[in-house]
Amino acid sequence: MKTNVCVDCDLSGADLSGMNLGGANLTGADLSDANLRGADLSQAVVDRAVLTSADLGDTNLMGLGTMHTDFSGTNLAGSNWTLDQVIMAAGVGARYCDTTLPDGTVSFASC
């Protein structure tokens, strides 16, 4: 990801752990089952992306753009993401089903 632009890319199952993806445009990307543990996704855009069963544990998600993003089964435990961002993302179509939230609780809100 030299350009930090990967619109509609298939990154399913990719190992992106620890990568600096700050400001990346991942709109519509398939990141299902991807390992993003410890990555920096601050100010990145994942609108309409699929992050089902991805590992975003201990990831910097501050300022992440998440309109209509599917977080079903995603691990967000320990990630740097405010509860306000989680609620706002849900309000614009983000999906949380069996999703581990930053505080360690599991949400079934969108099941």
Secondary structure, DSSP 4 states (H G I P E B T S, - for coil): --SSB-TT-B-TT-B-TT-B-TT-B-TT-B-TT-B-TT-B-TT-B-TT-B-TT-B-TT-B-TT-B-TT-B-TT-B-TT-B--HHHHHHHHHTT-B-SSEE-TTS-EE-TT-
